[in-house]
Amino acid sequence: MAAAIWCEDVMFAYKVDAAKSRVLETPRAALRGVSVALPRGARAVLVGPNGAGKSTLLQVVAGRHTVDAGCVRTEPESARVALVATEGWGRNMASLNVGELVDAAFERSGDPAWAGSLRRALRLDRLRHRETRLLSDGEMRRVQLFATLASKPDIALLDEACAELDVVCRADAIETLGDVACVYATHVFDGLEAWPTHVVRMDRGRVVEVRQDLEVAQPRKAPRPVLVDDEVAIDVRGLTWAYDARPALRDLFLTVRRGSRVVLAGLNGSGKTTLLQILAGARLSPGARVRVLGSDPTASNLRAAGRVALLGGAFKAALADLLPVSSRVPFSNLIAGPRATALARALEIDPAWTPADASSGQRTRMQLVLQLATPAELYLVDEITRDLDVDARDTVLTWLARDGATVLYATHVLRGLESWATHVAHVSNGTVRAYLPTNQLPQGGTLYATVLAWLRQDDAAGPLMEEEEQDHEEIPEPTKLPVGWARHRDNTVEASFGAHSWAQEARRWCCTRGSGMMASMPR
């Protein structure tokens, strides 16, 4: 059978520092004699540690890089190849209507029936009236997958493209993609056991093994925590929050004891990220009782005090902005102290690594060392580990557990978490539907099976109405901001979160919906 993808002795080295737009004095080798052949219709999972060369190989096959030596060929030569990259899509794109994007991609499809199946698998009809600027990471990834793959390419190359998807959406999307030849680079193996026809393992720029079964080593098991005491770390009562007219959280209640490690499980757009941002004090929450470590997170600025750490997309974006400044500085020059040095060693970070030369997963390791160099009492983790390989992810989770800290971990990657998590919270349509100890799961099921069952029910029920009935809506009383909320914030990192500055939040919450009346602000 003719090969769909054929690589022989492929060599490639990066010669340009993209961060500083300059030619490297010494090219950085990424592929070192890669040889692999995959037959037509193959569904290959591409595995290997961070920096092994997986992303580079996919970019070479997609034609984005010209090889220095060797040969890359697709069969037939006219085969249409589509690459779904892990980063960058939509970053500089103006906010667009999702329905218009989906319709445009659907019109380009050569197989409307298949495109329809993919659209349903990605649950895009529920996003039709949304703007891209208001989408969560998982929702944006669903739009990217459809926009890139709706034409039904002959070969689909997925570079960690499903990690942000919720469990249900990821399972259905992967099943739909079984109809095309596919190479899927991933560190997420939940539900993949029966999907691949081939497993290609890479290490240090080489293909070291090709097999036809998926045997993924289970992560080392972290010890179960011992709860410090019955003191409450998080207490949320009646929290409701909306992005303009779109509700994100609805009358949410949650109580978490100190020392707990909680997995937040929910569909894309269920409210997990918004909840973590509010708990970190990055969003105002008037009208609800929110206490974190005994304090109002908005007024007390717990992150600046080092008691709370928020590890999420904004943290990565902020460090990415600093990349041109530090791109050629060895990582060993950026860290100090025994804790940071020990974590860097545990994550197998080469002290000579520089941000410009590192893969996405390697940069995540560096960023985690910088963020975890100082211990915190509460870690709010928003899918920050999704591009880490299995061993690195396990190392980070073990590190988070070692101090006895409280952890809320929003993730769609559940493999290996049964022995790490103490509780699992089911977040659905902006509220917490269930909060269970992991040793009391229904019918003794696994964490993955329990979460999959929950999310299948949520998916079948569909989202709640985003717009409540307006005829009987009562205009809320003007909200008075907490005293001292803006103190010392204007010129600090805490003064903003993403595109929402504290001043914008103030104006948002001081305006009565529909009235334009301003509430009294503390001076």
C-alpha positions as CSV (number, residue, x, y, z in Angstrom):
1,M,0.0,0.0,0.0
2,A,1.4,3.4,-1.0
3,A,2.4,5.7,1.9
4,A,0.3,8.7,2.7
5,I,3.3,10.3,4.4
6,W,6.9,9.3,3.7
7,C,9.9,10.9,5.3
8,E,13.5,9.7,4.8
9,D,16.6,11.0,6.6
10,V,14.9,14.4,7.2
11,M,17.2,17.1,8.7
12,F,16.1,20.5,9.8
13,A,17.6,23.3,11.9
14,Y,16.2,26.6,12.9
15,K,18.3,29.4,11.6
16,V,16.3,32.5,12.7
17,D,15.4,33.8,16.1
18,A,11.8,34.6,15.5
19,A,11.4,36.6,18.7
20,K,14.2,39.1,17.7
21,S,13.9,38.7,13.9
22,R,17.6,37.9,13.5
23,V,19.7,35.1,12.1
24,L,21.2,32.7,14.7
25,E,24.9,32.5,14.8
26,T,24.6,28.7,15.3
27,P,21.6,27.0,13.8
28,R,19.5,24.9,16.3
29,A,19.0,21.4,15.1
30,A,15.4,20.2,15.5
31,L,15.2,17.1,13.3
32,R,18.1,14.7,13.0
33,G,17.6,12.1,10.3
34,V,13.9,11.4,10.7
35,S,12.6,8.4,8.8
36,V,9.0,7.3,9.0
37,A,6.3,6.0,6.6
38,L,2.6,5.9,7.3
39,P,0.1,4.2,5.0
40,R,-3.1,5.8,3.5
41,G,-5.8,6.1,6.1
42,A,-3.4,5.8,9.0
43,R,-4.3,7.4,12.3
44,A,-1.0,8.0,14.0
45,V,-0.4,9.4,17.5
46,L,2.9,11.3,17.7
47,V,4.3,11.1,21.2
48,G,7.5,12.2,22.9
49,P,8.8,14.6,25.5
50,N,8.7,18.3,25.2
51,G,11.3,19.5,22.6
52,A,11.5,16.1,20.9
53,G,10.7,17.7,17.5
54,K,7.0,16.7,17.1
55,S,5.8,20.2,16.1
56,T,8.7,20.7,13.7
57,L,8.0,17.4,12.0
58,L,4.3,18.3,11.5
59,Q,5.3,21.8,10.1
60,V,7.8,20.1,7.7
61,V,5.1,17.7,6.4
62,A,2.7,20.6,6.1
63,G,5.3,22.5,3.9
64,R,5.9,25.3,6.4
65,H,9.6,24.5,6.6
66,T,12.0,23.5,3.9
67,V,14.2,20.6,5.0
68,D,18.0,20.9,5.0
69,A,18.5,17.3,3.9
70,G,16.4,14.2,3.2
71,C,13.0,13.8,1.5
72,V,9.4,14.5,2.5
73,R,6.6,13.2,0.3
74,T,2.9,12.7,0.4
75,E,1.0,10.1,-1.7
76,P,-0.5,11.3,-3.9
77,E,1.7,14.3,-4.4
78,S,-1.4,16.4,-4.8
79,A,-2.7,15.4,-1.4
80,R,-4.3,18.3,0.5
81,V,-2.6,18.7,3.9
82,A,-4.1,20.8,6.7
83,L,-2.2,21.7,9.9
84,V,-4.0,22.7,13.1
85,A,-1.2,24.5,15.0
86,T,-1.1,24.6,18.8
87,E,-0.6,28.4,19.0
88,G,-1.2,31.6,17.1
89,W,-4.6,31.0,15.3
90,G,-6.9,34.0,15.7
91,R,-4.4,35.9,17.9
92,N,-4.4,39.0,15.7
93,M,-7.9,38.4,14.1
94,A,-10.6,40.9,14.6
95,S,-13.6,39.7,16.5
96,L,-15.9,37.9,14.1
97,N,-19.3,36.2,14.3
98,V,-18.8,32.5,14.8
99,G,-21.8,31.7,12.5
100,E,-20.3,33.6,9.6
101,L,-16.9,31.8,10.1
102,V,-18.6,28.4,10.2
103,D,-20.8,29.1,7.2
104,A,-17.8,30.3,5.1
105,A,-15.8,27.2,6.0
106,F,-18.8,24.9,5.3
107,E,-19.2,26.4,1.8
108,R,-15.5,25.5,1.0
109,S,-16.1,21.9,2.0
110,G,-15.9,19.3,-0.8
111,D,-17.9,16.9,1.4
112,P,-20.9,18.6,3.0
113,A,-22.0,15.5,4.8
114,W,-18.6,15.1,6.5
115,A,-18.4,18.8,7.3
116,G,-21.8,18.5,8.9
117,S,-20.6,15.6,11.0
118,L,-17.6,17.6,12.1
119,R,-19.7,20.7,12.9
120,R,-22.0,18.6,15.1
121,A,-19.1,16.9,16.8
122,L,-17.6,20.3,17.7
123,R,-21.1,21.6,18.9
124,L,-20.7,24.7,16.8
125,D,-24.4,25.4,16.3
126,R,-24.4,26.5,20.0
127,L,-21.8,29.1,19.3
128,R,-23.3,30.6,16.1
129,H,-24.4,33.9,17.6
130,R,-21.3,34.5,19.6
131,E,-18.3,36.7,18.8
132,T,-14.9,35.2,18.8
133,R,-13.6,37.7,21.3
134,L,-16.0,36.3,23.9
135,L,-15.1,32.6,23.4
136,S,-13.2,30.5,25.9
137,D,-9.9,28.8,24.8
138,G,-11.8,25.5,24.2
139,E,-14.5,27.2,22.2
140,M,-12.0,29.1,20.1
141,R,-10.2,25.8,19.4
142,R,-13.4,24.2,18.2
143,V,-13.9,27.1,15.7
144,Q,-10.2,26.7,14.6
145,L,-10.6,23.0,14.1
146,F,-13.7,23.4,11.9
147,A,-12.3,26.4,9.9
148,T,-9.1,24.3,9.1
149,L,-10.6,20.9,8.6
150,A,-14.1,21.5,7.1
151,S,-12.7,21.1,3.6
152,K,-11.9,17.4,4.5
153,P,-8.2,17.4,3.7
154,D,-6.5,14.2,2.6
155,I,-4.1,14.4,5.6
156,A,-4.9,16.2,8.9
157,L,-2.0,17.2,11.1
158,L,-3.0,18.1,14.7
159,D,-0.4,19.7,16.9
160,E,-1.8,19.3,20.4
161,A,-5.0,20.7,18.9
162,C,-7.6,18.9,21.2
163,A,-6.2,19.5,24.6
164,E,-8.5,22.5,25.3
165,L,-11.6,20.6,24.3
166,D,-13.8,19.1,26.9
167,V,-13.9,15.3,27.3
168,V,-17.1,14.8,25.3
169,C,-16.2,17.2,22.4
170,R,-12.7,15.7,22.2
171,A,-14.0,12.2,22.0
172,D,-16.5,13.0,19.2
173,A,-14.1,15.1,17.2
174,I,-11.4,12.4,17.3
175,E,-13.9,9.8,16.2
176,T,-15.0,12.0,13.2
177,L,-11.4,12.6,12.2
178,G,-11.0,8.8,11.8
179,D,-12.3,9.2,8.3
180,V,-9.1,11.0,7.1
181,A,-5.4,10.2,7.4
182,C,-4.4,11.9,10.6
183,V,-1.2,12.5,12.6
184,Y,-2.0,13.7,16.1
185,A,0.8,15.0,18.3
186,T,-0.5,15.0,21.9
187,H,0.2,14.4,25.5
188,V,-3.4,13.7,26.3
189,F,-4.3,10.0,26.0
190,D,-7.7,9.8,27.6
191,G,-10.1,7.7,25.5
192,L,-7.4,7.2,22.7
193,E,-6.8,3.5,23.3
194,A,-8.7,2.1,20.3
195,W,-8.3,5.1,18.0
196,P,-4.7,5.0,16.5
197,T,-3.5,2.6,13.9
198,H,0.1,3.6,14.6
199,V,2.1,5.2,17.5
200,V,5.2,7.1,16.5
201,R,7.6,8.0,19.3
202,M,10.1,10.8,18.9
203,D,13.1,11.8,21.1
204,R,15.7,14.5,20.5
205,G,14.8,15.1,16.9
206,R,14.6,11.4,15.9
207,V,11.8,8.8,15.4
208,V,12.9,6.1,17.8
209,E,10.0,3.7,17.6
210,V,6.9,3.0,15.5
211,R,4.3,0.7,17.0
212,Q,0.7,-0.3,16.2
213,D,-0.7,-0.2,19.8
214,L,-1.0,2.6,22.3
215,E,0.9,1.7,25.5
216,V,1.3,4.9,27.5
217,A,3.1,4.7,30.7
218,Q,0.9,5.7,33.6
219,P,2.3,8.7,35.6
220,R,3.9,8.0,38.9
221,K,1.3,8.2,41.6
222,A,1.3,11.2,43.9
223,P,0.5,10.5,47.6
224,R,-3.0,11.2,48.8
225,P,-3.1,14.5,50.8
226,V,-3.7,14.8,54.4
227,L,-6.1,17.6,55.1
228,V,-4.5,20.2,57.3
229,D,-7.8,20.8,59.3
230,D,-11.4,21.7,58.7
231,E,-10.6,25.4,58.0
232,V,-12.2,26.6,54.8
233,A,-10.0,27.8,52.0
234,I,-12.7,28.8,49.6
235,D,-16.3,29.8,50.4
236,V,-18.5,31.0,47.5
237,R,-22.2,31.7,48.1
238,G,-24.7,32.8,45.4
239,L,-22.1,33.9,42.8
240,T,-23.6,35.2,39.5
241,W,-21.4,36.8,36.9
242,A,-22.0,37.8,33.2
243,Y,-20.0,39.0,30.3
244,D,-22.2,41.8,29.2
245,A,-25.6,40.1,28.6
246,R,-24.2,36.5,28.6
247,P,-24.3,34.7,31.9
248,A,-21.1,32.9,32.8
249,L,-21.8,31.9,36.4
250,R,-25.3,31.4,37.9
251,D,-26.0,31.3,41.6
252,L,-22.8,29.3,42.3
253,F,-22.0,27.8,45.7
254,L,-18.7,26.1,46.5
255,T,-16.9,25.3,49.7
256,V,-13.4,23.9,49.7
257,R,-11.3,22.9,52.7
258,R,-7.7,23.7,53.1
259,G,-5.4,21.0,51.7
260,S,-8.0,19.8,49.1
261,R,-7.0,19.2,45.5
262,V,-10.0,19.7,43.4
263,V,-10.4,18.8,39.7
264,L,-12.9,21.2,38.0
265,A,-14.6,19.3,35.2
266,G,-17.0,20.8,32.7
267,L,-17.7,21.4,29.1
268,N,-16.0,24.3,27.2
269,G,-17.7,27.5,28.3
270,S,-19.2,26.1,31.5
271,G,-17.6,28.8,33.6
272,K,-14.4,27.2,35.0
273,T,-12.0,30.0,33.9
274,T,-14.3,32.8,35.1
275,L,-14.6,31.1,38.5
276,L,-10.8,30.8,38.9
277,Q,-10.4,34.5,37.8
278,I,-12.9,35.7,40.4
279,L,-11.3,33.6,43.1
280,A,-7.9,35.1,42.2
281,G,-9.3,38.6,42.5
282,A,-8.9,39.2,38.8
283,R,-12.6,39.9,38.3
284,L,-14.9,41.9,40.5
285,S,-17.8,40.0,42.1
286,P,-20.3,42.4,43.8
287,G,-23.4,41.0,45.2
288,A,-22.0,37.6,46.1
289,R,-20.1,36.3,49.2
290,V,-16.7,35.2,48.0
291,R,-14.1,34.4,50.6
292,V,-10.6,33.1,49.7
293,L,-8.4,32.2,52.7
294,G,-10.7,34.2,54.8
295,S,-10.6,37.4,52.8
296,D,-12.4,39.1,49.9
297,P,-10.1,38.4,47.0
298,T,-10.9,41.7,45.3
299,A,-10.1,43.9,48.2
300,S,-7.2,42.0,49.8
301,N,-5.1,41.4,46.6
302,L,-4.0,38.0,47.7
303,R,-1.9,37.3,44.6
304,A,0.3,40.4,45.2
305,A,0.8,39.1,48.8
306,G,2.0,35.7,47.4
307,R,-0.8,33.7,49.1
308,V,-2.7,32.9,45.9
309,A,-1.2,31.9,42.5
310,L,-3.2,31.9,39.3
311,L,-1.7,29.8,36.6
312,G,-3.6,30.3,33.3
313,G,-3.6,31.8,29.9
314,A,-3.0,35.3,31.0
315,F,0.1,34.3,32.9
316,K,1.5,32.6,29.8
317,A,0.5,35.6,27.6
318,A,2.2,38.1,30.0
319,L,5.5,36.1,29.9
320,A,5.2,35.8,26.1
321,D,5.3,39.6,25.9
322,L,8.6,39.5,27.8
323,L,10.1,37.0,25.4
324,P,12.0,39.5,23.2
325,V,13.7,40.8,26.4
326,S,14.9,37.5,27.7
327,S,15.0,35.3,24.6
328,R,18.8,34.9,24.5
329,V,19.3,34.7,28.3
330,P,20.1,31.2,29.6
331,F,17.3,30.0,32.0
332,S,19.8,29.5,34.8
333,N,20.3,33.3,34.9
334,L,16.5,33.9,35.4
335,I,16.1,31.8,38.5
336,A,17.5,31.9,42.0
337,G,17.0,30.0,45.2
338,P,17.0,26.3,46.1
339,R,13.2,25.8,45.5
340,A,13.3,27.1,41.9
341,T,16.5,25.2,41.2
342,A,15.1,22.0,42.6
343,L,11.9,22.3,40.5
344,A,13.9,23.1,37.4
345,R,15.9,20.0,38.0
346,A,12.8,17.9,38.6
347,L,11.3,19.2,35.3
348,E,14.6,18.3,33.5
349,I,15.2,21.9,32.3
350,D,18.6,22.4,30.8
351,P,20.2,25.5,32.4
352,A,21.4,26.5,29.0
353,W,17.9,26.6,27.5
354,T,16.8,30.1,26.2
355,P,13.1,31.0,25.7
356,A,13.7,31.6,22.0
357,D,15.1,28.1,21.4
358,A,12.5,26.2,23.5
359,S,9.4,24.4,22.4
360,S,6.0,25.4,23.7
361,G,6.1,22.7,26.3
362,Q,9.6,23.6,27.4
363,R,8.6,27.3,27.7
364,T,5.7,26.2,29.9
365,R,8.2,24.3,32.1
366,M,10.3,27.5,32.5
367,Q,7.2,29.6,33.2
368,L,6.0,27.1,35.9
369,V,9.4,27.3,37.6
370,L,9.2,31.1,37.7
371,Q,5.6,31.0,39.0
372,L,6.1,28.3,41.6
373,A,9.5,29.6,42.9
374,T,7.6,31.0,45.9
375,P,5.2,28.7,47.6
376,A,1.5,29.8,47.8
377,E,-1.4,28.6,50.0
378,L,-3.8,28.3,47.1
379,Y,-3.0,27.4,43.5
380,L,-5.7,28.2,40.8
381,V,-4.6,26.2,37.8
382,D,-6.4,26.8,34.5
383,E,-5.2,24.1,32.0
384,I,-1.7,25.3,32.3
385,T,-0.2,21.8,32.0
386,R,-1.9,20.8,28.7
387,D,1.2,21.1,26.6
388,L,3.5,19.2,29.0
389,D,4.4,15.6,28.4
390,V,3.2,13.0,30.8
391,D,6.2,12.9,33.1
392,A,6.5,16.7,33.3
393,R,2.8,17.1,34.1
394,D,3.0,14.5,36.8
395,T,6.1,16.3,38.3
396,V,4.2,19.6,38.4
397,L,1.1,18.0,40.1
398,T,3.3,16.2,42.6
399,W,5.1,19.5,43.3
400,L,1.8,21.3,43.9
401,A,0.8,18.6,46.4
402,R,4.1,18.6,48.4
403,D,3.4,21.8,50.4
404,G,-0.1,20.7,51.4
405,A,-1.5,23.7,49.5
406,T,-5.1,23.9,48.3
407,V,-5.4,23.4,44.5
408,L,-8.2,24.0,42.1
409,Y,-7.3,22.4,38.8
410,A,-9.5,23.1,35.7
411,T,-8.5,20.5,33.1
412,H,-9.8,18.2,30.4
413,V,-6.9,15.8,30.9
414,L,-7.9,13.2,33.5
415,R,-5.5,10.3,33.1
416,G,-3.5,9.6,36.3
417,L,-5.5,12.0,38.5
418,E,-7.4,9.4,40.5
419,S,-4.7,9.2,43.1
420,W,-3.8,12.9,43.0
421,A,-7.2,14.6,43.4
422,T,-9.1,14.6,46.7
423,H,-12.3,15.9,45.1
424,V,-13.9,16.5,41.7
425,A,-16.4,19.4,41.0
426,H,-18.8,19.2,38.1
427,V,-19.2,22.7,36.7
428,S,-22.2,22.9,34.4
429,N,-23.9,26.0,32.9
430,G,-22.2,28.3,35.4
431,T,-22.9,26.4,38.6
432,V,-21.4,23.5,40.5
433,R,-23.8,20.6,40.1
434,A,-21.8,18.0,42.1
435,Y,-18.8,18.0,44.5
436,L,-17.5,14.5,45.4
437,P,-14.5,13.0,47.0
438,T,-12.6,10.9,44.5
439,N,-12.9,7.8,46.7
440,Q,-16.7,8.0,46.5
441,L,-17.3,8.1,42.8
442,P,-20.6,6.6,41.6
443,Q,-20.5,2.8,41.3
444,G,-16.8,2.8,42.1
445,G,-16.1,4.2,38.6
446,T,-13.0,5.9,37.4
447,L,-12.6,9.6,37.4
448,Y,-12.6,9.6,33.5
449,A,-15.8,7.5,33.3
450,T,-17.6,9.6,35.9
451,V,-16.7,12.9,34.2
452,L,-17.5,11.6,30.8
453,A,-21.0,10.5,32.0
454,W,-21.6,13.9,33.6
455,L,-20.5,15.8,30.5
456,R,-22.5,13.5,28.1
457,Q,-25.6,14.5,30.1
458,D,-24.7,18.2,29.9
459,D,-24.1,18.0,26.2
460,A,-27.4,16.2,25.6
461,A,-29.3,18.8,27.7
462,G,-27.6,21.7,25.8
463,P,-26.8,25.2,27.2
464,L,-29.3,27.2,29.2
465,M,-30.9,30.2,27.5
466,E,-28.3,32.8,27.4
467,E,-30.8,35.6,27.4
468,E,-33.3,35.6,30.3
469,E,-36.8,36.9,29.8
470,Q,-36.6,40.7,29.7
471,D,-40.2,41.5,30.4
472,H,-40.0,40.7,34.1
473,E,-36.4,41.5,34.7
474,E,-35.9,43.7,37.7
475,I,-33.3,46.4,37.4
476,P,-30.7,45.7,40.1
477,E,-29.7,48.2,42.7
478,P,-26.5,50.2,42.0
479,T,-23.4,48.2,43.2
480,K,-21.0,49.9,45.7
481,L,-17.5,48.7,45.1
482,P,-15.6,47.4,48.2
483,V,-13.6,50.0,50.1
484,G,-10.0,50.0,49.0
485,W,-10.5,47.9,45.9
486,A,-8.4,50.1,43.7
487,R,-5.6,50.8,46.3
488,H,-2.1,50.5,44.8
489,R,-3.4,48.7,41.7
490,D,-3.1,51.3,38.9
491,N,0.5,50.6,38.1
492,T,0.9,47.0,39.1
493,V,0.5,43.6,37.4
494,E,-2.7,43.2,39.4
495,A,-4.2,46.3,37.8
496,S,-5.3,44.4,34.8
497,F,-6.3,41.0,33.6
498,G,-6.2,40.3,29.9
499,A,-8.1,43.1,28.1
500,H,-10.1,44.0,31.2
501,S,-8.5,46.8,33.3
502,W,-9.7,47.5,36.8
503,A,-11.0,50.9,35.6
504,Q,-13.1,49.1,33.0
505,E,-14.4,46.7,35.6
506,A,-15.3,49.6,37.9
507,R,-17.3,51.3,35.1
508,R,-18.9,48.0,34.3
509,W,-20.1,47.3,37.8
510,C,-21.0,50.9,38.7
511,C,-23.5,51.2,35.8
512,T,-27.0,49.9,36.5
513,R,-28.1,47.7,33.6
514,G,-30.2,49.7,31.3
515,S,-30.2,52.9,33.4
516,G,-26.8,54.5,33.0
517,M,-26.9,55.6,36.6
518,M,-23.5,55.6,38.4
519,A,-23.1,54.1,41.8
520,S,-21.2,55.9,44.5
521,M,-17.5,55.0,44.3
522,P,-15.2,54.9,47.2
523,R,-12.6,57.7,47.2
